[in-house]
Amino acid sequence: MNRITIAERRARLAVRHHIALPERVSTVLEAARDVVCLHASDPATVYVSARARVIEGTIEAVDRALYEDRELIRMLAMRRTMFVIPVDEAAMIHAAASLAVARNERRRTEELVASLGVRDVARWIRRAEHDALAALEARGEATAREVADDVPALRERTLINVGKRYQAHLGMAGRILLQLAADGRIVRGRPRGSWISAQYRWAPLERWLGRPFDDVPVEEARAALVRRWLERFGPGTEADLRWWTGWSARVVREALASLAVVPVDLDGAAGYVVADDLEATPRPDPWVALLPALDPTTMGWQGRDWYLGPHRPVLFDSNGNAGPTIWADGRIVGGWAVRPAGEVVTRLLEDVGRETGRAVEAEAAVLTGWYQSVQSIPRFPTPLYRELVG
């Protein structure tokens, strides 16, 4: 069995994910495509992940790719996580991952509508979806509040997480819009506020893209998604694929069996690569990067010891969400945070030498320029983040 070393995996990560400075790409679309898709649960992640990979990775460049050129689209996909996905691969990912999410969400939607005391739940949802789509078609784009203004039934609210400290009222407008998006019928457009805002306007998918998603057979889509992951993140284990996709072992094995892959030895663990992907990667020159919380590289594998080392307790929260990380030559060496005034502060958890330390400081200074115009509130604060912010 071919063996792939940790050094090779780190070189692949630097080159294929465009994190090493000479490997950066020209467009946000390339950056997203070459990590399959960008994490978007925290809106700021999209921008900072792109900045780390694009030669001129500005806020304006990301906005242009999302909202003007419309080369990228926000979707709920693997693990019910929000991603920013290349439009030309959205139909494949929708079939491979989002449709299953949509089915689960529909069951939840039915439960919430039933809690309103509705007798014919299915009929209520059909009418609500129809009227919400009609409102969006009439307006072109709209917020959930604007849709609720147009559709009286969607002004209803229901109590969720009853008895828990995070008990809250949920508006049915937002719920029906989420369901329509998961079904691939509408899309999240521009945010209401700045680049870190998570409140979006909505638009009909066909109006936004000019066409609906193509129909892709589910098995074909799953195999294509696994191949894309192996091309960009491989080698990886079955456990890595199960975690990243959120699929069962059976589904992952079926997808692997349909592809030309070969097993490899990952220091005693069984991994896989695409059959023609065994050549060594030239090691890049020394590099550093400040990657945001939930960056696709940080979150790319279930087994992370080969690049995370002993730093998991301070850089991840209790639910497994990664905070902002400092990388050097293919491994995580520290973390960073944004103080209320917008200053990016760092902490190295290893001795990386004076030159690397200066490079980290320079990266932090650039990011400080980004954050000084917004009030950054992390979605998933980690122990180190809390400590750095004070």
C-alpha positions as CSV (number, residue, x, y, z in Angstrom):
1,M,0.0,0.0,0.0
2,N,1.3,3.5,-0.9
3,R,2.1,5.6,2.1
4,I,1.4,9.4,2.2
5,T,3.3,11.2,4.9
6,I,2.2,14.1,7.1
7,A,4.7,16.3,5.3
8,E,3.0,15.5,2.0
9,R,-0.4,16.1,3.4
10,R,0.7,19.5,4.7
11,A,2.2,20.4,1.3
12,R,-1.0,19.4,-0.5
13,L,-3.1,21.5,1.9
14,A,-0.9,24.6,1.3
15,V,-1.0,24.2,-2.5
16,R,-4.4,22.9,-3.2
17,H,-6.2,25.2,-0.8
18,H,-4.1,28.2,-2.0
19,I,-3.0,29.2,1.5
20,A,0.7,29.4,0.8
21,L,1.3,32.9,-0.5
22,P,2.7,31.9,-4.0
23,E,-0.3,29.6,-4.5
24,R,-3.0,32.3,-4.1
25,V,-5.4,32.5,-7.0
26,S,-6.9,35.4,-9.0
27,T,-10.6,35.0,-8.2
28,V,-13.0,34.3,-5.3
29,L,-14.6,31.7,-7.5
30,E,-11.4,29.7,-7.8
31,A,-10.8,30.0,-4.1
32,A,-14.2,28.6,-3.3
33,R,-14.1,25.8,-5.9
34,D,-10.7,24.6,-4.8
35,V,-11.9,23.9,-1.2
36,V,-15.2,22.5,-2.8
37,C,-17.1,25.3,-1.0
38,L,-16.6,28.0,1.6
39,H,-18.1,27.7,5.1
40,A,-20.7,30.4,5.6
41,S,-22.4,29.7,9.0
42,D,-20.6,32.8,10.2
43,P,-20.9,35.4,7.4
44,A,-17.5,36.9,8.1
45,T,-15.8,33.5,7.4
46,V,-16.6,33.8,3.7
47,Y,-14.7,37.0,3.3
48,V,-11.7,36.2,5.5
49,S,-11.4,32.7,3.9
50,A,-11.4,34.3,0.5
51,R,-8.9,36.9,1.6
52,A,-6.4,34.2,2.7
53,R,-6.5,32.6,-0.8
54,V,-7.0,35.3,-3.3
55,I,-4.3,37.7,-4.5
56,E,-6.6,40.7,-4.2
57,G,-9.1,39.2,-1.8
58,T,-11.1,42.3,-0.9
59,I,-14.5,42.6,0.6
60,E,-15.7,44.1,-2.7
61,A,-14.3,41.1,-4.7
62,V,-16.4,38.7,-2.6
63,D,-19.5,40.9,-2.9
64,R,-19.0,41.0,-6.7
65,A,-18.8,37.2,-7.0
66,L,-21.9,36.7,-4.8
67,Y,-24.2,39.5,-5.8
68,E,-23.2,41.0,-9.1
69,D,-21.5,38.2,-11.2
70,R,-23.5,35.6,-9.2
71,E,-20.9,33.0,-9.5
72,L,-21.5,31.8,-6.0
73,I,-24.6,30.9,-4.0
74,R,-25.4,30.4,-0.3
75,M,-27.0,27.0,0.4
76,L,-27.6,24.7,3.3
77,A,-25.8,21.5,2.4
78,M,-23.5,19.0,4.1
79,R,-24.3,18.5,7.9
80,R,-27.0,21.2,7.5
81,T,-24.2,23.7,7.4
82,M,-24.4,26.9,5.4
83,F,-21.9,27.1,2.5
84,V,-21.1,29.4,-0.3
85,I,-20.9,27.2,-3.4
86,P,-19.9,27.7,-7.0
87,V,-23.1,28.1,-9.0
88,D,-22.0,25.5,-11.7
89,E,-21.7,22.9,-8.9
90,A,-24.8,23.9,-7.0
91,A,-27.1,21.4,-8.7
92,M,-24.7,18.5,-7.9
93,I,-24.4,19.5,-4.2
94,H,-28.1,20.2,-4.0
95,A,-28.8,16.6,-5.1
96,A,-26.0,15.0,-3.1
97,A,-26.7,16.8,0.2
98,S,-29.3,19.6,0.3
99,L,-32.3,17.5,-0.7
100,A,-31.8,15.3,2.4
101,V,-31.5,18.4,4.5
102,A,-34.7,19.7,2.9
103,R,-36.6,16.5,3.8
104,N,-35.5,16.8,7.5
105,E,-36.4,20.5,7.5
106,R,-39.9,19.8,6.1
107,R,-40.6,17.5,9.0
108,R,-39.5,20.2,11.4
109,T,-41.6,22.8,9.5
110,E,-44.7,20.5,9.8
111,E,-44.1,20.2,13.6
112,L,-43.9,24.0,14.0
113,V,-47.0,24.6,11.9
114,A,-48.9,22.0,13.9
115,S,-47.9,23.8,17.1
116,L,-49.9,26.8,15.8
117,G,-53.1,24.7,16.1
118,V,-53.5,24.3,12.3
119,R,-55.7,21.3,11.4
120,D,-54.5,20.7,7.8
121,V,-50.8,21.2,8.1
122,A,-49.9,20.2,4.6
123,R,-52.4,22.5,3.1
124,W,-51.3,25.5,5.3
125,I,-47.7,24.9,4.2
126,R,-48.5,24.7,0.5
127,R,-50.5,27.9,0.7
128,A,-47.8,29.7,2.7
129,E,-45.1,28.6,0.2
130,H,-47.2,29.7,-2.7
131,D,-47.9,33.1,-1.2
132,A,-44.3,33.7,-0.1
133,L,-43.1,32.9,-3.6
134,A,-45.7,35.2,-5.1
135,A,-44.6,38.0,-2.8
136,L,-40.9,37.5,-3.8
137,E,-41.8,37.5,-7.4
138,A,-43.7,40.7,-7.0
139,R,-40.9,42.5,-5.1
140,G,-37.9,40.9,-6.8
141,E,-36.1,40.6,-3.5
142,A,-37.4,40.9,0.0
143,T,-36.6,40.4,3.7
144,A,-38.5,38.0,5.8
145,R,-40.3,40.9,7.4
146,E,-41.3,42.3,4.1
147,V,-42.7,38.9,3.0
148,A,-44.6,38.7,6.3
149,D,-46.1,42.2,5.5
150,D,-47.4,40.8,2.3
151,V,-48.6,37.4,3.6
152,P,-50.7,37.7,6.8
153,A,-50.4,33.9,7.7
154,L,-46.6,34.3,7.9
155,R,-46.9,36.8,10.7
156,E,-47.6,33.9,13.0
157,R,-45.0,33.1,15.6
158,T,-44.5,29.9,17.6
159,L,-42.4,29.2,20.8
160,I,-39.4,26.9,20.4
161,N,-37.1,25.3,22.9
162,V,-39.7,25.6,25.6
163,G,-38.3,25.7,29.1
164,K,-34.7,26.1,28.0
165,R,-32.5,29.1,28.5
166,Y,-32.6,29.8,24.8
167,Q,-36.4,29.6,24.5
168,A,-37.5,32.0,21.8
169,H,-40.3,32.9,19.5
170,L,-39.9,31.9,15.8
171,G,-41.5,33.8,13.0
172,M,-43.2,31.6,10.4
173,A,-42.0,33.9,7.6
174,G,-38.4,33.0,8.3
175,R,-39.2,29.3,8.6
176,I,-41.1,29.1,5.3
177,L,-38.3,31.0,3.5
178,L,-35.7,28.6,5.0
179,Q,-37.8,25.7,3.7
180,L,-38.1,27.1,0.2
181,A,-34.4,27.7,0.1
182,A,-33.6,24.2,1.3
183,D,-35.9,22.9,-1.5
184,G,-33.9,24.9,-4.0
185,R,-36.7,27.3,-4.9
186,I,-35.3,30.6,-3.5
187,V,-31.9,31.9,-2.6
188,R,-30.3,34.2,-0.1
189,G,-29.3,37.5,-1.7
190,R,-27.6,40.5,-0.3
191,P,-27.5,41.0,3.5
192,R,-29.3,43.9,5.1
193,G,-26.2,45.3,6.7
194,S,-22.5,45.0,6.3
195,W,-20.4,42.1,5.2
196,I,-20.7,40.4,8.6
197,S,-24.5,40.6,8.7
198,A,-26.5,37.3,8.7
199,Q,-29.9,38.9,7.8
200,Y,-30.5,38.4,4.1
201,R,-32.9,39.5,1.4
202,W,-34.4,36.6,-0.5
203,A,-35.1,36.1,-4.2
204,P,-36.6,33.3,-6.4
205,L,-33.9,31.0,-7.6
206,E,-34.8,31.2,-11.2
207,R,-34.9,35.0,-11.1
208,W,-31.5,35.2,-9.4
209,L,-29.7,32.7,-11.6
210,G,-31.9,32.8,-14.7
211,R,-32.7,29.1,-14.5
212,P,-33.6,26.4,-12.0
213,F,-31.2,23.7,-10.8
214,D,-30.7,20.8,-13.2
215,D,-31.9,17.4,-12.0
216,V,-28.9,15.3,-11.0
217,P,-29.4,11.6,-10.0
218,V,-28.6,11.3,-6.3
219,E,-26.1,8.5,-6.6
220,E,-24.3,10.3,-9.4
221,A,-24.2,13.5,-7.3
222,R,-22.9,11.8,-4.2
223,A,-20.1,10.2,-6.2
224,A,-19.2,13.5,-7.8
225,L,-19.1,15.2,-4.4
226,V,-16.8,12.5,-2.9
227,R,-14.5,12.8,-5.8
228,R,-14.3,16.6,-5.5
229,W,-13.5,16.2,-1.8
230,L,-10.8,13.7,-2.5
231,E,-9.3,15.9,-5.2
232,R,-9.0,18.9,-2.9
233,F,-8.7,17.3,0.6
234,G,-7.3,13.8,-0.1
235,P,-5.9,11.7,1.2
236,G,-8.6,11.2,3.7
237,T,-10.2,8.3,5.7
238,E,-13.7,7.0,5.5
239,A,-14.3,8.7,8.9
240,D,-13.2,12.0,7.4
241,L,-15.7,11.6,4.5
242,R,-18.5,10.6,6.9
243,W,-17.9,13.6,9.1
244,W,-17.6,16.1,6.2
245,T,-20.6,14.9,4.3
246,G,-22.8,14.0,7.3
247,W,-23.6,10.7,5.5
248,S,-23.8,7.2,6.9
249,A,-21.0,4.7,6.4
250,R,-23.1,2.8,3.8
251,V,-23.6,5.9,1.7
252,V,-19.9,6.9,1.8
253,R,-18.8,3.3,0.9
254,E,-21.2,3.2,-2.0
255,A,-19.9,6.5,-3.3
256,L,-16.3,5.3,-2.9
257,A,-17.0,2.0,-4.6
258,S,-18.3,3.9,-7.7
259,L,-15.0,5.8,-8.1
260,A,-11.5,5.0,-9.2
261,V,-9.8,5.4,-5.8
262,V,-6.9,3.6,-4.2
263,P,-6.2,2.9,-0.6
264,V,-3.2,4.6,1.1
265,D,-1.4,4.3,4.4
266,L,-1.7,7.4,6.6
267,D,0.7,6.5,9.4
268,G,-1.3,3.4,10.2
269,A,-4.7,4.6,9.3
270,A,-6.4,3.5,6.0
271,G,-7.1,6.4,3.7
272,Y,-8.1,7.0,0.1
273,V,-7.0,9.1,-2.9
274,V,-8.1,9.4,-6.5
275,A,-6.3,6.7,-8.4
276,D,-4.2,9.2,-10.5
277,D,-3.2,11.3,-7.5
278,L,-0.2,9.7,-5.9
279,E,2.6,12.0,-7.1
280,A,4.4,14.0,-4.5
281,T,3.6,17.7,-4.1
282,P,6.6,20.1,-4.2
283,R,7.0,21.6,-0.8
284,P,6.1,25.3,-0.8
285,D,8.4,28.0,0.7
286,P,7.6,28.9,4.4
287,W,4.2,30.5,4.8
288,V,1.8,31.8,7.4
289,A,-2.0,32.4,7.3
290,L,-4.7,33.7,9.6
291,L,-7.8,31.7,8.8
292,P,-11.2,32.5,10.3
293,A,-13.5,30.5,12.5
294,L,-14.9,27.5,10.6
295,D,-12.5,27.9,7.7
296,P,-13.0,25.0,5.3
297,T,-9.4,23.9,5.7
298,T,-9.5,23.9,9.5
299,M,-12.9,22.0,9.3
300,G,-11.9,19.7,6.4
301,W,-11.2,16.5,8.2
302,Q,-12.5,14.5,11.1
303,G,-9.0,13.4,12.1
304,R,-7.1,16.6,12.7
305,D,-4.0,15.6,14.7
306,W,-1.7,15.9,11.7
307,Y,-2.3,19.6,11.4
308,L,-3.9,20.6,14.8
309,G,-1.5,18.9,17.2
310,P,-2.4,19.4,20.9
311,H,-4.3,22.7,20.4
312,R,-7.9,21.4,20.1
313,P,-9.0,22.3,23.7
314,V,-8.4,26.1,23.2
315,L,-9.1,26.5,19.5
316,F,-12.4,24.6,19.3
317,D,-15.6,25.1,21.3
318,S,-17.4,22.3,23.1
319,N,-19.5,21.5,19.9
320,G,-16.5,21.1,17.7
321,N,-16.6,24.5,16.0
322,A,-13.2,25.9,15.1
323,G,-12.2,29.4,16.1
324,P,-9.8,31.7,14.2
325,T,-6.5,29.9,13.7
326,I,-2.9,30.8,12.9
327,W,-1.2,28.5,10.4
328,A,2.5,28.0,9.6
329,D,3.8,25.6,7.0
330,G,0.7,23.3,7.0
331,R,0.0,23.2,10.8
332,I,-1.9,25.2,13.3
333,V,0.4,27.1,15.6
334,G,-1.9,29.6,17.4
335,G,-5.2,31.6,17.3
336,W,-6.5,35.1,16.9
337,A,-9.4,37.2,17.9
338,V,-11.0,40.6,17.2
339,R,-11.4,43.0,20.1
340,P,-14.5,45.3,20.2
341,A,-12.5,48.2,18.7
342,G,-11.6,46.1,15.7
343,E,-8.0,45.2,16.7
344,V,-6.9,41.8,15.7
345,V,-4.9,40.2,18.5
346,T,-2.9,36.9,18.2
347,R,-1.4,34.3,20.4
348,L,1.2,31.7,19.2
349,L,1.0,28.4,21.0
350,E,4.3,27.2,19.7
351,D,7.8,28.7,19.2
352,V,7.8,29.5,15.5
353,G,10.8,31.7,15.3
354,R,11.2,35.5,14.9
355,E,10.6,35.6,11.1
356,T,7.4,33.7,11.3
357,G,6.3,35.7,14.2
358,R,6.8,38.9,12.2
359,A,4.8,37.5,9.3
360,V,1.9,36.7,11.7
361,E,2.0,40.3,13.0
362,A,1.8,41.6,9.5
363,E,-1.2,39.5,8.6
364,A,-3.0,40.6,11.8
365,A,-2.4,44.3,10.9
366,V,-4.1,43.8,7.5
367,L,-7.1,42.1,9.1
368,T,-7.3,44.9,11.7
369,G,-8.0,47.2,8.8
370,W,-10.9,45.1,7.8
371,Y,-12.5,44.8,11.2
372,Q,-12.2,48.4,12.4
373,S,-15.3,49.4,10.4
374,V,-17.6,46.7,11.9
375,Q,-18.6,45.3,15.3
376,S,-17.5,41.7,15.1
377,I,-19.4,39.2,17.3
378,P,-18.2,35.6,16.9
379,R,-20.9,33.0,16.3
380,F,-18.9,30.3,18.1
381,P,-16.4,31.8,20.6
382,T,-13.7,29.4,21.7
383,P,-11.7,29.4,25.0
384,L,-8.7,31.2,23.4
385,Y,-11.0,33.7,21.7
386,R,-12.7,34.6,25.0
387,E,-9.3,35.0,26.7
388,L,-7.8,37.2,24.0
389,V,-10.9,39.5,23.9
390,G,-10.9,39.7,27.7
